[in-house]
Amino acid sequence: MPREIAEPAMSVSFKAAYYERQETMKDPNREFDIIIIGAGHAGCEAALACARMGKTTIVFASNLNTVAFLACNPSIGGTAKGNIVKEIDALGGEMAVNADKTLIQLRMLNLGKGPAVHCPRAQVDKIRYHLEMKKTLENTKNLFLREGEIIEIFCDGEHAKGVKLSNGLEYLAPCIIVAAGVYLNSKITSGTLEKESGPSGFAPVKQLTRSLDKLGFATRRFKTGTPARLNSRSIDFSKLEAQTTDAGMPPLSYLNKKTRLTQKDCHLTWTTKLTHEIILQNMDKAPLYSGRMGGTGARYCPSIEDKVVRFADKERHQIFLEPEGLDTNEIYVQGVSTSMPAEIQDQIYRSIPGLENAEIMRDAYAIEYDCIDATELLSSLMSKRKKGLFFAGQINGTSGYEEAAAQGLIAGINAVRFLDGKAPFVLDRTSSYIGVLIDDLTTKGTEEPYRMMTGRAEYRLLLRQDNADTRLTELGYEVGLVTKERYRMFIKKQKEIEKVKAALDEIKRPKDFENLFKDKEENMPLTGMRLSDMLKRSNIGICDLKDYFNLFKSISARALEECETDIKYGGYIARQKEQIEQFLKMENVLLPADTDYSAIGGLRLEARQKLERIKPLNLGQASRVSGVSPADIAVLVVHLSMSKKSK
């Protein structure tokens, strides 16, 4: 649940000046409520949230062709990431809506495992995704889209004030959201080729880092990579395993009832012994190992040369071939990211079954870029240094479209609430993957590009993809981002869930239930059994009850799915709810913002330094700070108790 947090708000005088400016605006073309730097996935969600919540908003893209650009794989969702997409959608964001408009394929991952790790993944048309999102931005009230490179952020004392473009123009706003992606001083490397460039040849943003340095932000260098794109005409698909859309799967967005897509298969293949030999024989040419690249890479998304070295015991690695769109022959080779020289890339790809005659259309490369330490941010994603200055996306050290979009959405909501003098909107770890993501970044920080995984969420059985709307849509409606149409659909689904659960509890030993147990190879019960108890049997699903007993004809598949999981895993869910109660006890013990940790006897030196820097809002957050031990928390508990007594 969102928490009321005592974070810095606008001073009374600044707030008065802000509203006075609304009445006496001299140049409406260059004065806005909110400025957003960058129009990638974070920037788009932030811009739409701000504008839809009533604030005049301008979003700057260094190149308008980069709006919602899919710089890496042409897909939305995946393991844990799919949960984030559903949460963005439940809060009133745009990512799932846009993905549904541009679908090529839709699958549910991890169906062989429990529902806690079921994750939707959409293959989308790369060009159409960009164009549809750009169209949405262009046609949103209160929102202005402008091409231009931001070279400076300037402040009025401790408050954000405006930005300066490379063309000399200045724009003013009391709120600024920095969502610069991987463009800050970006450099790509492919073999011996090195050049200052953003993804896919787009120009880098070269001067903004200097401005952040002047404002006191310590920047660091991260890196990531992308594979080659192959011409589909050069691939022998007969040697590959096709992967098609999962039949009957609902759309990503809760706003859509039916999935509309133009099917285009993905394909599966594997590296070979020859692939690994080619890589190992040419390791001296790999920039990753020659020392020519200094940025920190993602441990969970390694290059193919890194995989071969780190997992030397593996005979082969899985590769997915993904179409980049309906109107192009380009195929994305997921699993073979590399920065090897072009001539070695040819050898690597052609050593893979089905790719013996592969024609490379775009070389693979690694990209290095600047980012900040997200522990310098509050849970609202506003800077601790400058009020009204927010950061979202890969500039905070994350990796992935979905993680970026989630941060953009939360930063946008909080920018609006900051201007309105309202408490920040903060999701905690019990409410969402988004809450886990932001808490990890702002509390623990990250020493490598952060990627969301199901294992990071302690309460993932409650944070499923099927119940994201149940968890978050009410909150999105309260903050003013969820539309009345979406809210009506949400209420309808909740009523359906209540109706189904009531019926399952009421109906006991229906007629001819013996046939169901026999067909499903389940042991006959010795006593009476409600339908809800039948549903707890391993081989019986809610669709079986629906078909055998002619029930729930008017109930949506989404409501039935959520009911089934809630009942089947009721015992585990109850246990996680008990754990959450213990978690919230720590979260509700607030730490005063002016706490002087250096003066608290008994705290270890490392804990003092970390707590002084992070300034945790509560005891729970303090316990998650890297370098703070359980013994340090015990000292804090004693300190808080003594402080209360002395007062």
C-alpha positions in Angstrom: 0.0 0.0 0.0 1.2 3.6 -0.6 2.6 5.2 2.5 2.4 8.7 3.7 6.0 9.7 3.8 7.5 12.8 5.3 9.6 13.8 2.3 10.6 17.3 1.5 7.8 19.4 -0.1 7.9 22.8 -1.7 8.5 25.7 0.7 5.5 27.9 1.2 7.2 30.8 -0.6 8.2 28.7 -3.6 4.7 27.2 -3.8 3.2 30.7 -3.8 5.7 31.8 -6.5 4.7 28.7 -8.6 1.0 29.5 -8.6 1.7 33.2 -9.2 3.7 32.1 -12.2 0.6 30.3 -13.6 -1.2 33.6 -13.6 1.6 35.8 -14.9 3.3 33.5 -17.4 5.3 35.6 -19.8 6.1 33.0 -22.5 3.7 30.1 -22.4 5.8 28.4 -25.1 8.8 28.0 -22.8 7.2 27.8 -19.4 5.6 24.6 -18.2 4.6 22.8 -15.0 6.9 19.8 -15.8 9.9 19.3 -18.1 11.0 15.7 -19.0 14.4 15.0 -20.5 14.2 12.0 -22.7 11.4 10.2 -24.5 12.3 6.6 -24.1 10.2 4.2 -22.1 10.6 6.1 -18.8 10.1 9.5 -20.4 7.0 8.5 -22.3 5.3 7.1 -19.2 6.3 10.1 -17.1 5.1 12.5 -19.7 1.7 10.8 -20.2 1.1 10.6 -16.4 1.9 14.2 -15.9 -0.2 15.5 -18.7 -3.2 13.2 -18.0 -3.1 14.4 -14.4 -3.6 18.0 -15.6 -0.1 19.5 -15.7 1.4 21.3 -18.8 4.3 19.0 -19.7 7.0 19.2 -22.3 9.1 16.2 -23.1 12.4 16.6 -25.0 14.0 13.9 -27.2 17.4 14.4 -28.7 15.9 12.8 -31.8 12.2 12.2 -32.3 13.0 8.9 -33.9 14.1 7.7 -30.4 10.6 8.0 -28.9 9.8 4.7 -27.2 12.5 3.1 -29.3 13.2 -0.6 -28.7 17.0 -0.4 -28.8 17.5 -4.0 -27.9 15.1 -6.9 -28.3 11.7 -6.3 -29.9 9.6 -7.6 -27.0 7.7 -6.3 -24.0 7.5 -8.4 -20.8 9.1 -11.7 -19.8 10.1 -13.2 -16.5 9.2 -10.7 -13.8 9.2 -7.9 -16.4 5.7 -9.1 -17.5 4.4 -8.5 -14.0 5.8 -4.9 -14.1 4.0 -4.3 -17.4 0.7 -5.5 -15.9 1.3 -3.2 -12.9 2.0 -0.2 -15.1 -1.2 -0.9 -16.9 -3.2 -1.4 -13.7 -2.0 2.1 -12.5 -3.1 3.7 -15.8 0.2 3.6 -17.7 0.6 3.1 -21.5 3.1 0.3 -22.1 0.7 -2.6 -22.2 -1.9 -0.6 -24.3 0.8 0.2 -26.8 2.1 -3.3 -26.9 -1.4 -4.7 -27.6 -1.6 -2.3 -30.6 1.6 -3.7 -32.2 1.5 -7.4 -31.3 3.3 -10.1 -33.3 3.2 -12.8 -30.7 2.0 -13.3 -27.2 3.1 -16.1 -24.8 2.9 -16.9 -21.1 6.3 -18.0 -19.7 6.9 -20.5 -16.9 3.6 -22.3 -17.3 5.3 -25.5 -16.1 5.8 -23.8 -12.7 3.5 -22.3 -10.2 1.5 -19.1 -10.8 3.9 -17.0 -8.8 6.3 -17.0 -11.7 3.8 -17.0 -14.7 4.8 -14.0 -16.8 3.4 -12.7 -20.1 5.8 -11.8 -22.9 4.8 -10.0 -26.1 6.7 -9.9 -29.3 6.0 -6.5 -31.0 6.6 -4.7 -34.2 9.6 -2.5 -33.4 8.7 0.4 -35.8 5.0 0.3 -35.1 5.6 0.4 -31.4 7.6 3.6 -31.7 5.1 5.2 -34.1 2.0 4.3 -32.0 3.6 5.7 -28.8 4.7 8.8 -30.6 1.2 9.3 -31.9 -0.2 8.9 -28.4 2.2 11.6 -27.1 1.4 13.9 -29.9 -2.4 13.7 -29.3 -2.4 13.9 -25.5 -3.9 17.1 -24.0 -1.4 19.2 -22.0 1.6 17.4 -23.6 4.2 18.9 -25.9 6.9 16.9 -27.7 10.1 18.7 -28.7 13.3 17.6 -30.4 16.3 19.0 -28.8 19.4 18.1 -26.7 19.4 19.3 -23.1 22.9 20.4 -22.1 22.1 22.0 -18.7 19.8 21.7 -15.8 19.7 24.8 -13.6 18.2 25.4 -10.2 17.0 28.3 -8.0 18.8 27.5 -4.8 17.6 24.0 -3.7 14.7 24.0 -6.2 14.7 22.8 -9.9 14.1 25.7 -12.2 14.7 24.9 -15.9 16.8 23.5 -18.7 19.0 24.8 -21.5 19.1 23.3 -25.0 22.1 23.0 -27.3 20.4 25.5 -29.6 20.6 28.1 -26.8 16.9 28.1 -25.8 15.9 27.9 -22.2 12.7 26.3 -20.8 11.4 26.8 -17.3 9.5 24.5 -14.9 9.5 23.9 -11.2 9.6 20.1 -11.8 12.1 18.3 -14.0 12.3 14.5 -14.7 15.6 13.2 -16.0 15.0 10.1 -18.1 18.0 10.2 -20.4 18.3 6.4 -20.9 21.7 5.2 -22.2 22.5 8.3 -24.1 24.7 10.1 -21.6 28.2 10.2 -23.0 27.4 6.9 -24.7 30.1 5.0 -26.6 29.6 1.8 -28.7 32.3 -0.8 -29.2 32.4 -3.6 -31.8 35.9 -5.1 -32.1 38.4 -2.4 -32.7 35.6 0.0 -33.7 34.8 2.6 -31.1 32.7 5.6 -31.5 30.7 8.1 -29.5 27.1 7.0 -30.3 23.8 6.1 -28.7 21.9 2.9 -29.6 21.5 2.1 -33.3 23.6 5.1 -34.4 21.6 7.8 -32.7 23.7 10.7 -31.4 24.8 10.6 -27.8 24.0 13.3 -25.2 27.4 14.8 -24.4 27.0 17.7 -22.0 24.3 16.8 -19.6 26.6 14.7 -17.4 28.7 17.8 -16.8 25.6 19.6 -15.6 24.7 16.8 -13.2 28.3 16.9 -11.8 27.9 20.6 -11.1 24.7 19.9 -9.2 26.6 17.4 -7.0 25.6 14.1 -8.5 28.3 11.4 -8.7 28.0 9.6 -12.0 29.5 6.2 -12.9 29.9 4.1 -16.0 27.7 1.1 -16.9 27.5 -1.0 -20.0 25.2 -3.3 -21.8 25.1 -5.0 -25.2 22.9 -6.1 -28.1 23.3 -8.9 -30.7 23.4 -8.8 -34.5 20.4 -8.5 -36.7 20.2 -11.2 -39.4 18.4 -11.3 -42.8 15.5 -13.8 -42.4 16.0 -14.9 -46.0 19.5 -16.3 -45.1 18.1 -18.5 -42.3 17.2 -22.1 -42.7 14.1 -22.3 -40.5 13.6 -26.0 -41.2 16.4 -26.7 -38.8 14.8 -24.6 -36.0 12.1 -25.1 -33.5 9.2 -22.8 -34.0 7.4 -21.0 -31.1 3.9 -19.7 -31.7 1.4 -17.6 -29.8 -0.3 -19.3 -26.8 -3.9 -19.9 -27.9 -6.6 -18.1 -25.9 -4.2 -15.8 -24.0 -5.7 -12.5 -23.0 -4.2 -9.2 -24.1 -1.6 -7.4 -21.9 -3.8 -4.5 -21.1 -6.9 -4.9 -18.8 -8.6 -2.4 -21.1 -8.7 -4.9 -24.0 -10.9 -8.0 -24.0 -9.5 -9.6 -27.2 -6.0 -10.2 -28.5 -5.5 -8.8 -31.9 -2.2 -9.7 -33.6 -0.6 -10.7 -36.9 1.1 -13.9 -36.0 4.8 -14.3 -36.8 6.7 -17.2 -35.3 9.9 -16.9 -33.2 12.4 -19.8 -33.4 14.7 -21.6 -31.1 18.2 -22.9 -31.7 21.5 -23.5 -29.8 25.1 -22.7 -29.8 27.5 -25.6 -30.7 30.9 -26.8 -29.7 32.3 -25.0 -32.7 30.7 -21.7 -31.6 32.5 -22.0 -28.2 35.8 -22.9 -29.9 35.6 -19.8 -32.2 35.0 -17.6 -29.2 37.8 -19.0 -27.0 40.3 -18.9 -29.8 39.6 -15.2 -30.3 39.3 -14.0 -26.7 42.3 -11.6 -27.3 40.0 -9.7 -29.7 37.1 -9.4 -27.3 37.0 -5.8 -25.9 35.3 -7.2 -22.7 38.5 -9.1 -21.9 41.2 -6.9 -23.4 40.4 -4.1 -21.0 39.2 -1.6 -23.7 35.8 -1.2 -22.1 35.6 0.1 -18.6 31.9 0.2 -17.7 30.3 -2.4 -15.4 28.2 -4.9 -17.3 25.0 -6.8 -16.4 25.6 -10.0 -14.6 22.2 -11.4 -15.6 22.4 -10.5 -19.3 26.0 -11.5 -20.2 27.5 -11.4 -23.7 28.1 -14.8 -25.5 31.8 -14.6 -24.8 31.1 -14.0 -21.1 28.7 -17.0 -21.1 31.3 -19.3 -22.7 33.9 -18.3 -20.1 31.7 -18.2 -17.0 29.8 -21.4 -17.8 32.5 -23.5 -19.3 30.8 -26.7 -18.2 27.8 -26.0 -20.5 28.0 -27.6 -23.9 25.5 -25.2 -25.5 23.4 -22.1 -24.9 19.9 -21.4 -25.9 19.2 -18.8 -28.7 15.9 -17.2 -29.7 15.4 -15.7 -33.1 12.8 -12.9 -32.9 11.3 -11.0 -35.8 11.8 -7.3 -35.5 8.6 -6.4 -37.3 6.0 -7.3 -40.0 7.6 -5.2 -42.7 11.2 -6.1 -42.3 13.4 -9.1 -42.7 15.6 -8.3 -39.7 15.8 -11.0 -37.0 17.0 -10.3 -33.5 19.3 -13.1 -32.2 18.6 -13.1 -28.5 21.3 -14.8 -26.5 24.3 -13.9 -28.7 25.1 -10.3 -27.6 28.8 -9.6 -28.4 31.3 -6.9 -29.0 33.7 -9.2 -31.0 35.1 -7.8 -34.3 32.7 -8.1 -37.3 34.7 -10.9 -39.0 34.5 -13.0 -35.8 30.8 -12.2 -35.5 30.3 -13.8 -38.9 32.0 -17.0 -37.8 30.1 -17.1 -34.5 26.7 -16.8 -36.0 27.4 -19.2 -38.9 28.5 -21.9 -36.5 24.9 -22.1 -35.1 22.3 -24.6 -36.6 20.1 -22.9 -39.1 22.4 -19.9 -39.4 25.1 -21.5 -41.6 24.5 -19.0 -44.3 23.4 -16.1 -42.1 23.7 -12.6 -43.5 24.3 -9.9 -40.9 22.3 -6.8 -41.5 23.5 -4.9 -38.3 26.5 -5.8 -36.3 26.3 -6.6 -32.6 27.9 -4.1 -30.2 28.4 -3.1 -26.6 27.4 0.3 -25.3 28.8 2.2 -22.3 27.0 5.2 -20.7 26.8 7.4 -17.6 24.3 6.9 -14.8 23.8 8.1 -11.2 23.7 6.3 -7.9 20.0 5.9 -7.1 20.6 5.9 -3.4 20.8 9.7 -3.8 17.0 9.6 -4.5 14.0 9.5 -2.2 11.5 6.7 -2.6 9.4 9.1 -4.7 12.4 9.2 -7.1 13.0 12.9 -6.3 16.5 14.0 -5.6 17.6 14.4 -2.0 19.7 17.4 -3.2 17.2 19.3 -5.3 13.5 19.6 -4.7 11.5 19.1 -7.9 14.2 17.2 -9.7 13.3 13.6 -10.4 15.2 10.7 -12.1 13.7 7.7 -13.8 14.9 4.8 -16.0 18.4 3.6 -17.0 20.0 6.8 -15.6 19.2 5.2 -12.2 21.2 2.1 -13.0 18.5 -0.2 -14.3 18.4 -2.3 -17.5 15.2 -3.0 -19.5 12.3 -1.2 -21.0 9.9 -2.4 -18.3 11.9 -1.3 -15.3 12.4 2.1 -17.0 8.7 2.6 -17.8 7.7 1.7 -14.2 10.1 4.4 -12.8 8.8 6.9 -15.3 5.3 6.3 -14.3 6.0 6.7 -10.5 8.2 9.8 -11.1 5.5 11.4 -13.2 2.8 10.8 -10.5 5.1 12.1 -7.8 6.1 15.2 -9.8 2.4 16.1 -10.0 1.8 15.4 -6.3 4.9 17.5 -5.5 3.5 20.5 -7.3 0.1 20.0 -5.7 1.7 19.8 -2.2 0.5 16.2 -1.6 2.4 13.4 0.0 4.5 11.2 -2.3 2.9 8.1 -3.9 5.2 5.3 -2.8 4.6 1.6 -3.4 6.2 -0.7 -0.9 7.6 -4.2 -1.4 4.4 -5.9 -0.4 2.3 -4.2 -3.0 4.1 -4.7 -6.3 7.2 -5.5 -8.3 7.5 -1.8 -8.9 7.8 -1.3 -5.1 10.5 -3.9 -5.0 12.4 -2.3 -7.9 12.4 1.3 -6.5 13.1 0.1 -2.9 16.1 -1.9 -4.2 17.4 1.1 -6.1 17.0 3.8 -3.5 17.8 1.7 -0.5 20.4 -0.9 -1.6 21.7 0.8 -4.7 23.2 -1.3 -7.5 26.8 -1.9 -8.6 25.7 -3.2 -12.1 22.8 -2.7 -14.4 19.8 -3.8 -12.4 17.4 -6.3 -13.8 14.1 -7.3 -12.2 13.7 -11.1 -11.5 11.0 -13.0 -9.6 13.5 -14.0 -7.0 13.9 -10.3 -5.9 10.2 -10.2 -4.7 9.8 -11.8 -1.2 6.0 -12.0 -1.6 5.7 -13.0 -5.3 2.8 -15.3 -4.8 0.8 -12.2 -3.9 2.4 -10.1 -6.7 1.2 -12.2 -9.6 0.6 -11.0 -13.1 -3.1 -12.0 -13.0 -4.0 -9.8 -9.9 -2.1 -6.7 -10.7 -5.4 -4.7 -11.2 -6.8 -6.0 -7.9 -3.6 -4.7 -6.2 -3.2 -1.4 -7.9 -6.1 -0.1 -9.9 -7.9 1.4 -6.9 -4.7 3.3 -6.0 -4.3 4.5 -9.6 -7.9 5.8 -9.5 -7.2 7.6 -6.2 -4.2 9.5 -7.6 -6.2 10.5 -10.7 -4.5 8.5 -13.4 -6.9 5.6 -13.9 -9.8 6.6 -16.1 -13.5 6.1 -15.2 -13.8 3.5 -18.0 -10.9 1.4 -16.6 -12.2 1.8 -13.1 -15.7 0.5 -14.1 -14.1 -2.5 -15.7 -12.1 -3.1 -12.5 -15.2 -3.0 -10.3 -17.0 -5.4 -12.6 -14.2 -7.9 -12.4 -14.1 -7.6 -8.6 -17.8 -8.3 -8.4 -17.3 -11.4 -10.6 -14.6 -12.6 -8.3 -16.8 -12.2 -5.3 -19.7 -14.0 -7.0 -17.5 -16.9 -8.1 -15.9 -17.4 -4.6 -19.3 -17.3 -3.0 -20.7 -19.9 -5.3 -17.7 -22.2 -4.9 -18.1 -22.1 -1.1 -21.9 -22.6 -1.2 -22.2 -25.5 -3.7 -21.6 -28.8 -1.9 -21.4 -32.3 -3.6 -23.0 -31.3 -6.9 -24.7 -34.0 -8.9 -22.5 -36.4 -10.9 -19.3 -35.0 -9.4 -18.0 -38.6 -9.4 -17.4 -38.4 -13.1 -15.2 -35.4 -12.7 -13.0 -37.2 -10.1 -12.8 -40.3 -12.2 -11.8 -38.4 -15.4 -9.2 -36.4 -13.5 -7.9 -39.4 -11.7 -8.6 -38.0 -8.3 -9.5 -40.0 -5.2 -13.2 -39.9 -4.2 -13.8 -37.9 -1.0 -15.2 -39.8 2.0 -17.1 -36.8 3.3 -19.0 -33.8 1.8 -16.9 -31.5 -0.3 -17.6 -28.0 -1.6 -16.5 -26.9 -5.0 -13.9 -24.7 -3.4 -12.3 -27.8 -1.8 -12.5 -29.7 -5.1 -10.5 -26.9 -6.7 -7.7 -27.5 -4.3 -7.1 -30.9 -5.9 -4.0 -30.9 -8.1 -5.7 -32.2 -11.3 -8.9 -30.1 -11.1 -9.0 -26.6 -12.4 -11.8 -23.9 -12.4 -12.5 -24.5 -16.1 -13.2 -28.2 -15.2 -15.8 -27.1 -12.7 -17.2 -24.6 -15.2 -17.6 -27.2 -17.9 -18.8 -30.2 -15.8 -21.4 -28.3 -13.8 -22.4 -25.7 -16.3 -21.3 -22.7 -14.1 -19.9 -19.2 -14.5 -21.0 -18.7 -18.2 -21.0 -14.9 -17.9 -17.8 -14.7 -15.9 -14.6 -13.4 -17.6 -11.6 -15.6 -18.0 -9.5 -13.1 -16.0 -11.8 -13.3 -13.0 -11.8 -17.1 -13.1 -8.0 -17.3 -13.3 -7.6 -15.1 -10.2 -10.2 -17.0 -8.2 -8.5 -20.3 -9.1 -5.1 -19.2 -7.9 -6.4 -17.6 -4.7 -8.2 -20.8 -3.7 -5.7 -23.4 -4.9 -2.8 -21.6 -3.1 -4.9 -20.2 -0.2 -2.7 -21.7 2.5 0.5 -20.3 1.0 -1.1 -17.0 0.5 -2.3 -16.8 4.1 1.3 -17.6 5.2 2.7 -14.7 3.1 0.1 -12.3 4.5 1.3 -13.2 8.0 4.9 -12.4 6.8 3.7 -9.1 5.4 2.2 -8.2 8.8 5.6 -8.6 10.4 7.3 -6.7 7.5 4.9 -3.7 8.0 5.6 -3.5 11.7 9.1 -2.5 10.8 8.0 -0.2 8.0 5.7 1.7 10.4 8.5 2.5 12.8 9.5 5.9 11.3 13.0 7.3 11.7 13.1 11.1 12.1 14.7 12.9 9.1 17.1 14.8 11.3 18.5 11.7 13.0 22.2 12.1 13.7 23.5 8.5 13.2 27.1 9.5 14.0 26.0 10.3 17.5 24.3 7.0 18.2 26.6 4.9 20.3 26.8 1.2 19.5 26.4 1.6 15.7 29.3 0.2 13.7 31.2 2.8 11.6 30.0 1.3 8.3 26.4 1.4 9.5 26.7 5.0 10.6 28.1 6.1 7.3 25.5 4.2 5.2 22.6 5.3 7.3 23.8 9.0 7.2 24.0 8.8 3.4 20.7 6.9 2.7 18.7 8.6 5.4 16.1 5.8 5.6 12.5 6.7 6.2 11.7 3.9 8.6 13.2 0.9 10.5 12.3 -1.5 7.7 14.2 0.5 5.1 17.2 0.8 7.4 17.3 -3.0 7.8 17.7 -3.3 4.0 20.6 -0.9 3.6 23.7 -2.7 2.5 26.2 -2.9 5.4 23.6 -2.5 8.2 23.5 -5.6 10.3 20.7 -7.0 12.6 22.8 -5.8 15.6 22.7 -2.3 14.2 18.9 -2.4 13.9 18.7 -3.5 17.5 20.8 -0.4 18.5 18.4 1.8 16.5 15.4 0.2 18.2 16.9 1.0 21.6 17.8 4.5 20.5 14.2 5.2 19.3 12.8 3.8 22.6 15.1 6.1 24.6 14.2 9.1 22.4 10.5 8.5 23.0 11.0 8.3 26.8 13.1 11.4 26.9 10.4 13.3 25.0 
